Amino acid sequence: MVKTIFVVDDKSDIRYTVKYGLEGLDKNYQVVGVESGEKCFELLEKKQIPDLILLDIMMPTMNGWEVQRRLKEHVQWRHIPIVFLTAVGDPTSKVIGSVTSKDCIAKPFKISELKRRLDSILGG
């Protein structure tokens, strides 16, 4: 069964790496690159609901914490697992990210490790 993952990150190289890395390792993953929190909500409002959201913390306009807060407030979206994928390395952010989401993965990352961790969340 194909699992859809939104990778919400303002950096195109991260969106590209995750998309082609995961899809190259597993044909059961469909990755949708989303350049901002605002665009993420536009897709969700159009009923494009992913199985998981990979979410950057440091983004302009709407950061990952705000995206997560808004997702959790919405009855139809609060069930979507969130994994933070971030360059934020301070201990507080790591702890908060790990507690408030399914996982918190630091950049840079190995695509094989990312896949392993997503598989454990999605049952893949």
GIBELHU-V851591 format. One record per pair of residues at least 4 apart in sequence whose ideal C-beta (glycine too) atoms are under 8 Angstrom apart, sorted by the first residue. I is the first residue (numbers start at 1). GAP is how many residues later the second one is. D is the distance in whole Angstrom. If there is no record, write none. Layout:
I/GAP/D  I/GAP/D
This chain:
1/27/7  2/26/5  2/27/7  2/28/5  3/25/6  3/26/6  3/27/7  3/48/4  3/49/7  3/119/5  3/121/7  4/26/5  4/27/8  4/28/6  4/45/8  4/46/4  4/47/5  4/48/8  5/13/8  5/17/7  5/24/6  5/25/7  5/26/5  5/27/7  5/45/6  5/46/7  5/47/5  5/48/7  5/49/6  5/113/7  6/25/8  6/26/5  6/28/5  6/34/6  6/37/7  6/44/4  6/46/8  6/47/5  6/48/7  7/7/7  7/8/5  7/11/5  7/12/7  7/24/6  7/25/7  7/26/6  7/27/7  7/47/4  7/78/7  8/26/5  8/27/8  8/28/7  8/29/6  8/31/8  8/32/5  8/45/6  8/46/7  8/47/5  8/48/6  8/51/8  8/56/7  8/59/7  9/5/4  9/6/5  9/9/8  9/24/8  9/25/8  9/26/7  9/45/7  9/46/8  9/47/4  9/50/7  9/76/7  10/25/6  10/26/6  10/46/7  10/49/5  10/50/6  11/4/7  11/45/7  12/4/6  12/21/8  12/23/7  13/4/6  14/4/6  14/42/7  14/71/7  14/93/7  15/4/6  15/18/3  15/19/8  15/20/7  16/4/6  16/17/7  17/4/5  17/94/7  18/4/6  18/13/6  18/15/8  18/36/6  18/67/8  18/93/7  18/96/7  19/4/6  19/12/4  19/13/8  19/14/6  20/4/6  21/4/7  21/90/4  21/93/7  21/94/8  22/4/6  22/7/5  22/9/5  22/89/7  22/92/7  22/93/6  22/96/7  23/4/7  23/6/6  23/7/7  23/8/6  25/4/8  25/86/7  25/87/7  25/90/5  26/89/6  26/98/7  28/96/7  29/86/8  29/89/8  29/95/8  32/11/7  32/16/8  32/18/7  34/5/5  34/6/5  34/9/7  35/4/6  36/4/7  36/23/6  36/24/8  36/25/6  36/26/7  37/4/7  37/22/6  37/24/7  37/25/3  37/26/7  37/27/7  37/29/6  37/30/4  37/33/8  38/4/7  38/23/7  38/24/6  39/4/7  40/4/6  40/13/7  40/27/6  41/4/6  41/26/8  41/29/7  42/4/7  43/5/4  44/4/7  44/5/7  44/30/8  44/33/6  49/27/8  49/28/7  49/31/7  50/30/6  51/29/8  51/30/8  51/71/6  52/28/7  52/29/5  52/30/8  52/31/6  52/50/8  52/66/7  52/69/6  52/70/6  53/18/7  53/27/6  53/28/7  53/29/5  53/30/7  54/29/5  54/30/8  54/31/5  55/9/5  55/12/6  55/13/7  55/27/6  55/28/7  55/29/6  55/30/7  55/46/8  56/8/5  56/28/8  56/29/6  56/30/6  57/6/6  57/7/4  57/8/7  57/27/6  57/29/4  57/31/5  57/36/7  57/40/7  58/5/6  58/6/7  58/28/7  58/29/7  58/30/6  59/4/5  59/5/6  62/4/5  62/5/6  63/4/7  64/4/6  64/20/6  64/22/7  65/4/6  66/4/6  67/4/6  68/4/6  68/14/6  68/32/7  68/33/7  69/4/7  70/4/7  71/6/5  71/7/6  71/9/6  71/11/7  72/5/8  72/6/5  73/5/7  74/4/6  81/20/8  81/21/5  81/40/6  81/41/8  82/18/8  82/19/4  82/20/6  83/18/6  83/19/5  83/20/5  83/21/7  83/22/6  83/34/7  83/35/7  83/38/7  84/13/4  84/17/5  84/19/7  84/20/4  84/21/7  85/20/5  85/22/7  85/24/7  85/29/8  86/7/7  86/11/7  86/18/7  86/19/8  86/20/7  86/21/6  87/19/7  87/20/4  88/5/4  88/6/8  88/9/8  89/4/7  89/5/7  89/17/6  90/4/7  91/4/6  92/4/6  93/4/6  93/11/8  94/4/6  94/10/6  94/12/8  95/4/6  96/4/6  97/4/6  97/7/3  98/5/7  98/6/5  102/19/5  103/14/6  103/18/7  105/4/5  105/8/8  105/9/6  105/12/6  109/4/6  109/5/5  110/4/7  111/4/6  112/4/6  113/4/6  114/4/6  115/4/6  116/4/7  117/4/7  118/4/6  118/6/7  119/4/8  119/5/4
